[in-house]
C-alpha cells in the first residue's frame, strides 16, 4: 500500500523487452488497452529513454490564441524542451498530462517553407485556407495572426486547433520520433478518418514528414489502428504495478482489439452483434424469438434467405460492405443454419467465402421442426413418438399442423427459461453465446 503522496513503482515486464525494441525499430506503432493500463506511462518512459530526438504530445494540448508571437532563436530549444519534459516526468507528484507544446509558438518557430506545408495539409485535411495576415493591413511591422477561412483561428473549433497542433508538431524537423497520446482527442470520427489516412499514407509521409522515422500512437479509436501491418498494433495491460506489451499476431486477435475498441458491441454503430442466415421463414421466426429471449441485451439479426441458394447472394452483399469477411470484426459473428438437405457443396463454398466452419450449422434431420423444444411439442401434440414431416405438414398422435401454424404455436409458448432441444442448444445456441455473451 502506497502513501498518499508516494509515486507508484510502475515498471515493464521482462517479457515486453522484445516488443519495446520492435516499437523503436518500426515506422508506425499503435498501442491499445483499457484506461489506466499504462499507455501514457509507456509513451513518457519511451520519450525519456529515446532522448532529445523524441517528442511526446500528451492529451492536454488544447490551445487558443489570437496573435502570433515573434520567433526568438534558441539553439538549445530541443534540449531545453526535453529537459523540461524529463524534469516534469521524474519529479511530478501526480500524473500530469501537460505537453510542452504551445501552438502559437510552435507555428512561429516553423520555417516559411514548413508553414506553407502546414497550410497545404490543413487545406487537404479540412478544406480550410490558412493565411498569415497582418493585424494592420499594409503595415508589415504589425503583429500577425492566422486567418482560417477569413476569420481568426481563435474562433475555430477546439477540434480544428487540436488537428493543427498535431500537424504543426509533426512538421518540426528537430525530431525524428513522435509519441502521441490519443490522437483522436476532440476530433470528430470523420476527421479522425481523414487524419489517420493522411498520416498512414506513404506519399504524404515522404512529402511532408521525411524526417520522421518512428510514429507511435496510444489510442482508444479503431480508426488509428494499423490495418496494413497488424503486427504494428500492441495491446497494453497492467497487473499491479507491472505493465506488459504484446504485439497483435493474428487476424483473429486484430479483430478482437477492433471489437474491444467498439466497446465490445456493434450496436453502438447501429450494427447487429451477430448475423444469422437461415433458409426459411419458420427457421427465421423460431430462431429470432429464441435469440431475443436468450440475449435480450444484444441485437442479433436473423435473416431469412428463403432458400439455400440465396444464402450466397446475401453473403456477397455482406462482403460488399466489409470487403473481406475474414479480415472484418464480423469474421466469427456470421452464422449460417442449413437443413440436412441443401445444395451440393454449399458448406465448402460458405467456408471459401469467409465463414468459419464452426459457424455453419447443418441439422442432422431435414427441418427446424425436429429441433423445437421437446416440452412444447409434447404440449401441442401430446407425448408420443417423434413427429413426422410430409411436405408442409407436421403430425403426431393424429394431430397435424402445417409448418406456419406450428411455428406460431411454438413461438407463442416460448419463455426465457424454456429448455431447448439438446441438438439445437449444442450446435447453435452455444456457439452464438460465445460471440454475443
VMD Tcl script that draws the C-alpha trace (Angstrom):
set ca {
  {0.00 0.00 0.00}
  {1.42 3.36 -1.04}
  {1.25 6.59 0.96}
  {-0.97 9.31 -0.48}
  {1.99 11.22 -1.93}
  {4.10 8.21 -2.91}
  {4.76 7.59 -6.60}
  {3.86 4.03 -7.71}
  {6.66 1.71 -8.70}
  {5.25 1.12 -12.18}
  {7.55 -0.95 -14.38}
  {7.61 -3.09 -17.53}
  {7.51 -6.86 -17.56}
  {10.72 -8.54 -18.71}
  {8.66 -10.31 -21.38}
  {7.93 -6.93 -23.00}
  {11.56 -6.20 -23.93}
  {11.19 -7.55 -27.48}
  {8.02 -5.53 -28.05}
  {9.66 -2.34 -26.80}
  {12.57 -2.85 -29.20}
  {10.19 -3.60 -32.08}
  {8.31 -0.37 -31.37}
  {11.58 1.55 -31.52}
  {12.53 -0.05 -34.83}
  {9.16 0.27 -36.58}
  {7.84 3.05 -38.75}
  {4.44 3.00 -37.03}
  {3.24 1.53 -33.76}
  {-0.21 1.65 -32.20}
  {-0.89 0.94 -28.52}
  {-4.36 -0.02 -27.29}
  {-5.73 -1.02 -23.92}
  {-8.12 -0.11 -21.16}
  {-7.94 3.14 -19.23}
  {-5.18 3.05 -16.61}
  {-3.39 0.17 -18.33}
  {-0.16 2.15 -18.68}
  {-0.26 3.51 -22.25}
  {0.62 7.09 -21.22}
  {3.30 5.83 -18.83}
  {4.75 3.83 -21.70}
  {4.85 6.82 -24.05}
  {6.52 9.05 -21.45}
  {9.03 6.36 -20.50}
  {9.98 5.81 -24.12}
  {10.34 9.56 -24.70}
  {12.76 9.77 -21.80}
  {14.63 6.65 -22.91}
  {14.94 7.66 -26.57}
  {16.28 11.11 -25.78}
  {16.12 14.53 -27.39}
  {15.12 13.31 -30.84}
  {11.80 12.07 -29.41}
  {8.81 14.37 -28.95}
  {5.88 13.47 -26.67}
  {2.47 15.02 -27.25}
  {0.08 14.38 -24.36}
  {-3.70 14.70 -24.24}
  {-3.68 18.14 -22.55}
  {-2.90 20.05 -25.75}
  {-5.95 22.30 -26.12}
  {-4.62 25.67 -27.24}
  {-6.14 29.01 -28.20}
  {-4.56 32.32 -29.16}
  {-5.33 35.49 -31.09}
  {-1.93 36.70 -32.25}
  {1.26 35.04 -33.38}
  {4.31 35.75 -31.25}
  {7.69 36.52 -32.76}
  {10.20 33.74 -33.18}
  {13.17 34.12 -30.87}
  {16.11 31.95 -31.97}
  {17.32 29.45 -29.37}
  {19.98 26.97 -30.39}
  {19.21 24.88 -27.30}
  {15.46 24.74 -27.98}
  {15.31 20.96 -28.38}
  {17.47 20.10 -25.36}
  {15.67 22.69 -23.20}
  {12.29 21.24 -24.11}
  {13.45 17.67 -23.47}
  {14.96 18.69 -20.10}
  {11.68 20.36 -19.17}
  {9.78 17.18 -20.07}
  {12.13 14.89 -18.13}
  {12.07 17.15 -15.09}
  {8.27 17.14 -15.02}
  {8.11 13.41 -15.66}
  {10.61 12.44 -12.95}
  {9.58 14.87 -10.22}
  {5.81 15.15 -10.59}
  {3.81 14.04 -7.56}
  {0.80 13.26 -9.70}
  {0.12 12.23 -13.29}
  {0.36 15.50 -15.23}
  {-0.70 15.36 -18.87}
  {0.60 18.75 -19.96}
  {2.61 18.79 -23.18}
  {5.49 21.25 -23.52}
  {3.93 22.48 -26.79}
  {2.43 25.92 -27.32}
  {0.62 26.10 -30.64}
  {1.25 29.74 -31.48}
  {4.92 29.42 -30.50}
  {5.24 26.17 -32.47}
  {3.80 27.83 -35.60}
  {6.08 30.82 -35.17}
  {9.10 28.52 -34.91}
  {8.35 26.79 -38.22}
  {10.30 27.88 -41.24}
  {8.47 29.71 -44.02}
  {8.50 26.51 -46.08}
  {7.09 24.48 -43.21}
  {4.27 26.98 -42.73}
  {3.43 26.65 -46.41}
  {3.26 22.88 -45.95}
  {1.11 23.34 -42.82}
  {-1.39 25.37 -44.87}
  {-1.36 22.69 -47.61}
  {-2.04 19.93 -45.09}
  {-4.90 21.77 -43.36}
  {-6.42 22.53 -46.76}
  {-6.16 18.83 -47.67}
  {-7.50 17.58 -44.35}
  {-10.18 20.14 -43.52}
  {-10.73 22.16 -46.67}
  {-9.86 25.41 -44.87}
  {-7.50 28.09 -46.18}
  {-4.82 29.21 -43.69}
  {-3.31 32.66 -44.25}
  {-0.75 34.61 -42.24}
  {-2.10 38.15 -42.07}
  {-1.07 41.45 -40.50}
  {-3.34 42.84 -37.81}
  {-2.97 46.21 -39.57}
  {-3.15 45.98 -43.34}
  {-0.20 47.47 -45.26}
  {1.89 47.59 -42.08}
  {4.48 44.83 -42.06}
  {5.56 45.89 -38.56}
  {2.18 45.00 -37.06}
  {1.69 41.64 -35.39}
  {0.47 38.71 -37.43}
  {-2.46 36.41 -36.85}
  {-3.73 33.28 -38.58}
  {-6.78 33.65 -40.75}
  {-8.84 30.46 -41.17}
  {-11.34 30.80 -43.96}
  {-11.48 34.55 -43.36}
  {-11.54 34.77 -39.56}
  {-9.07 34.45 -36.69}
  {-8.02 30.94 -35.73}
  {-9.14 31.70 -32.16}
  {-12.76 31.40 -33.40}
  {-12.28 27.93 -34.86}
  {-13.42 24.80 -33.05}
  {-11.28 23.04 -30.47}
  {-11.08 20.07 -32.86}
  {-9.63 22.28 -35.58}
  {-6.93 23.57 -33.24}
  {-6.20 20.08 -31.95}
  {-5.59 18.83 -35.50}
  {-3.48 21.90 -36.23}
  {-1.43 21.22 -33.09}
  {-0.77 17.64 -34.19}
  {0.24 18.60 -37.71}
  {2.40 21.53 -36.54}
  {4.21 19.28 -34.06}
  {4.87 16.64 -36.73}
  {6.37 19.25 -39.07}
  {9.11 20.05 -36.55}
  {12.22 18.60 -38.20}
  {14.18 18.76 -34.94}
  {12.58 15.42 -34.07}
  {12.59 12.08 -35.87}
  {10.30 10.31 -33.37}
  {6.82 11.36 -32.23}
  {4.79 9.72 -29.47}
  {1.18 10.90 -29.47}
  {-1.28 10.13 -26.71}
  {-4.86 9.85 -28.03}
  {-4.54 11.45 -31.49}
  {-8.34 11.19 -31.78}
  {-8.86 13.57 -28.84}
  {-11.58 16.15 -29.55}
  {-11.77 15.20 -33.23}
  {-14.93 14.03 -34.98}
  {-14.92 10.44 -36.33}
  {-14.96 11.76 -39.91}
  {-11.94 14.00 -39.28}
  {-10.19 11.15 -37.44}
  {-10.51 9.01 -40.53}
  {-9.16 11.74 -42.79}
  {-6.25 12.43 -40.42}
  {-5.39 8.74 -39.97}
  {-5.46 8.07 -43.71}
  {-3.19 11.07 -44.22}
  {-0.65 10.02 -41.60}
  {-0.53 6.38 -42.79}
  {-0.16 7.38 -46.44}
  {3.44 6.84 -47.54}
  {3.37 9.53 -50.22}
  {2.17 12.15 -47.75}
  {4.72 10.92 -45.23}
  {7.55 11.28 -47.73}
  {6.39 14.69 -48.92}
  {5.56 16.41 -45.63}
  {7.34 14.42 -42.91}
  {10.51 12.89 -44.40}
  {12.31 13.49 -41.09}
  {10.04 11.12 -39.14}
  {11.47 7.66 -38.54}
  {9.02 6.46 -35.88}
  {5.44 7.42 -35.11}
  {3.77 5.90 -32.02}
  {0.08 6.31 -31.16}
  {-1.74 5.34 -27.97}
  {-5.41 5.30 -28.88}
  {-8.97 4.32 -27.99}
  {-10.07 4.67 -31.62}
  {-10.34 1.87 -34.18}
  {-9.56 4.45 -36.85}
  {-5.90 4.77 -35.85}
  {-5.17 1.03 -35.91}
  {-2.56 -0.02 -38.46}
  {-4.51 -2.27 -40.83}
  {-1.73 -2.63 -43.38}
  {0.54 -4.42 -40.90}
  {-1.34 -5.81 -37.95}
  {1.86 -6.67 -36.04}
  {2.41 -2.91 -35.60}
  {-0.53 -2.92 -33.16}
  {0.12 -3.75 -29.50}
  {-2.07 -4.46 -26.50}
  {-1.03 -2.90 -23.20}
  {-2.09 -4.45 -19.89}
  {-1.24 -3.72 -16.28}
  {-1.42 -6.13 -13.35}
  {-0.49 -4.43 -10.12}
  {2.44 -2.19 -10.99}
  {3.68 -4.31 -13.90}
  {2.92 -3.33 -17.50}
  {3.09 -5.87 -20.32}
  {3.09 -5.11 -24.05}
  {2.16 -7.77 -26.59}
  {2.05 -7.47 -30.40}
  {-1.04 -8.50 -32.32}
  {0.00 -11.66 -34.16}
  {-3.12 -12.87 -35.96}
  {-6.10 -11.52 -37.83}
  {-8.34 -13.00 -35.16}
  {-6.51 -11.05 -32.43}
  {-6.73 -7.90 -34.54}
  {-10.47 -8.39 -34.92}
  {-10.60 -8.83 -31.14}
  {-8.99 -5.47 -30.37}
  {-11.10 -3.84 -33.08}
  {-14.20 -5.19 -31.35}
  {-12.83 -4.11 -27.95}
  {-12.38 -0.55 -29.22}
  {-16.01 -0.60 -30.37}
  {-16.99 -1.09 -26.73}
  {-17.37 -4.86 -27.23}
  {-20.61 -4.21 -29.07}
  {-21.60 -3.40 -32.63}
  {-24.89 -1.83 -31.55}
  {-23.14 1.48 -30.91}
  {-22.59 1.63 -34.68}
  {-26.19 0.57 -35.38}
  {-24.90 -2.80 -36.46}
  {-26.07 -6.15 -35.06}
  {-23.96 -8.12 -32.61}
  {-24.21 -11.10 -34.94}
  {-25.85 -12.11 -38.21}
  {-27.69 -15.42 -38.57}
  {-28.66 -16.56 -42.08}
  {-31.41 -19.19 -42.26}
  {-33.15 -20.93 -45.13}
  {-36.85 -20.35 -44.45}
  {-39.47 -18.26 -42.70}
  {-40.13 -20.84 -39.96}
  {-36.41 -21.02 -39.10}
  {-36.38 -17.21 -39.05}
  {-39.40 -16.85 -36.76}
  {-38.33 -19.53 -34.29}
  {-34.62 -18.63 -34.06}
  {-35.30 -14.90 -33.82}
  {-37.67 -15.47 -30.88}
  {-35.28 -17.81 -29.08}
  {-32.34 -15.43 -29.51}
  {-34.36 -12.42 -28.31}
  {-35.24 -14.35 -25.13}
  {-31.73 -15.70 -24.56}
  {-29.88 -12.45 -25.36}
  {-32.25 -9.54 -24.64}
  {-29.39 -7.04 -24.36}
  {-27.92 -7.92 -27.75}
  {-29.07 -7.20 -31.26}
  {-28.83 -10.30 -33.40}
  {-30.03 -10.00 -36.97}
  {-31.75 -13.17 -38.22}
  {-32.17 -13.09 -42.00}
  {-34.33 -15.48 -43.99}
  {-32.80 -16.25 -47.37}
  {-35.98 -18.15 -48.40}
  {-33.76 -20.80 -49.98}
  {-30.22 -22.07 -49.52}
  {-29.32 -20.79 -53.00}
  {-29.86 -17.19 -51.84}
  {-27.58 -17.53 -48.82}
  {-24.52 -16.99 -51.01}
  {-26.19 -13.99 -52.61}
  {-26.78 -12.39 -49.20}
  {-23.21 -13.15 -48.14}
  {-21.95 -11.38 -51.24}
  {-23.86 -8.30 -50.09}
  {-22.17 -8.60 -46.68}
  {-18.80 -8.93 -48.39}
  {-19.56 -5.77 -50.33}
  {-19.95 -3.95 -47.01}
  {-16.90 -5.42 -45.25}
  {-14.73 -6.14 -48.33}
  {-13.13 -9.19 -46.71}
  {-15.18 -11.09 -44.14}
  {-12.06 -12.89 -42.87}
  {-10.45 -9.55 -42.02}
  {-13.55 -7.86 -40.65}
  {-14.65 -7.85 -36.98}
  {-17.65 -9.91 -38.17}
  {-15.41 -12.86 -39.06}
  {-16.70 -15.00 -36.15}
  {-20.14 -13.39 -35.92}
  {-21.87 -14.60 -39.06}
  {-23.75 -17.89 -38.69}
  {-25.47 -19.97 -41.36}
  {-28.15 -22.54 -40.42}
  {-28.86 -25.25 -43.02}
  {-31.20 -28.22 -43.29}
  {-29.62 -31.62 -43.85}
  {-30.75 -31.42 -47.50}
  {-29.08 -28.49 -49.21}
  {-27.24 -27.56 -52.40}
  {-24.27 -29.82 -53.09}
  {-21.01 -28.38 -51.78}
  {-22.70 -25.40 -50.10}
  {-20.86 -25.63 -46.74}
  {-17.49 -25.67 -48.50}
  {-18.49 -22.69 -50.63}
  {-19.50 -20.78 -47.50}
  {-16.12 -21.52 -45.90}
  {-14.42 -20.22 -49.06}
  {-16.44 -17.02 -48.68}
  {-15.03 -16.49 -45.19}
  {-17.50 -18.20 -42.83}
  {-15.73 -20.29 -40.14}
  {-16.62 -23.99 -40.28}
  {-17.85 -23.88 -36.68}
  {-20.38 -21.18 -37.60}
  {-22.10 -23.35 -40.23}
  {-24.86 -25.35 -38.55}
  {-26.23 -28.31 -40.52}
  {-29.14 -30.11 -38.86}
  {-28.84 -33.93 -38.98}
  {-32.54 -34.09 -39.89}
  {-34.21 -32.08 -42.59}
  {-36.32 -29.46 -40.83}
  {-36.12 -26.99 -37.94}
  {-39.33 -28.60 -36.63}
  {-37.31 -31.58 -35.37}
  {-35.43 -29.18 -33.08}
  {-38.28 -27.34 -31.43}
  {-38.29 -27.62 -27.59}
  {-39.50 -31.16 -26.74}
  {-41.72 -29.97 -23.86}
  {-43.54 -27.54 -26.16}
  {-44.02 -30.22 -28.84}
  {-45.46 -32.51 -26.16}
  {-47.82 -29.75 -25.06}
  {-49.05 -29.18 -28.61}
  {-49.25 -32.80 -29.82}
  {-49.26 -34.76 -26.58}
  {-46.45 -37.06 -25.56}
  {-45.54 -39.72 -28.04}
  {-43.14 -40.81 -30.72}
  {-41.17 -38.49 -32.97}
  {-43.07 -36.10 -35.21}
  {-43.37 -36.89 -38.90}
  {-43.00 -34.34 -41.67}
  {-44.57 -34.85 -45.06}
  {-44.22 -31.87 -47.33}
  {-45.58 -28.92 -45.36}
  {-47.46 -30.96 -42.74}
  {-46.18 -32.00 -39.30}
  {-48.04 -34.78 -37.50}
  {-48.08 -36.79 -34.31}
  {-50.75 -38.62 -32.33}
  {-53.33 -37.98 -35.03}
  {-52.85 -34.18 -34.87}
  {-51.48 -32.24 -37.83}
  {-50.41 -28.65 -38.45}
  {-48.74 -27.01 -41.37}
  {-45.31 -25.54 -40.73}
  {-46.54 -21.96 -40.47}
  {-49.26 -22.88 -37.95}
  {-46.87 -24.94 -35.85}
  {-44.14 -22.31 -35.59}
  {-46.71 -19.73 -34.47}
  {-47.86 -22.08 -31.71}
  {-44.29 -22.87 -30.65}
  {-43.22 -19.21 -30.58}
  {-46.26 -18.23 -28.51}
  {-45.27 -20.78 -25.83}
  {-41.57 -19.95 -25.66}
  {-40.25 -18.49 -22.40}
  {-36.78 -17.31 -21.40}
  {-36.30 -20.47 -19.30}
  {-37.68 -22.93 -21.86}
  {-35.42 -25.97 -22.16}
  {-34.25 -26.25 -25.76}
  {-33.67 -29.38 -27.82}
  {-30.20 -30.61 -26.92}
  {-29.03 -30.57 -30.56}
  {-30.28 -27.00 -31.03}
  {-28.54 -25.95 -27.83}
  {-25.25 -27.64 -28.61}
  {-24.94 -26.90 -32.32}
  {-26.26 -23.34 -32.45}
  {-27.04 -21.58 -29.16}
  {-23.73 -22.48 -27.50}
  {-21.69 -21.12 -30.44}
  {-23.79 -17.95 -30.60}
  {-23.45 -17.35 -26.86}
  {-19.65 -17.42 -27.18}
  {-19.90 -14.43 -29.52}
  {-22.65 -12.26 -28.10}
  {-22.31 -13.14 -24.39}
}
mol new
graphics top color blue
foreach p $ca { graphics top sphere $p radius 0.5 }
foreach p [lrange $ca 0 end-1] q [lrange $ca 1 end] { graphics top cylinder $p $q radius 0.2 }
display resetview
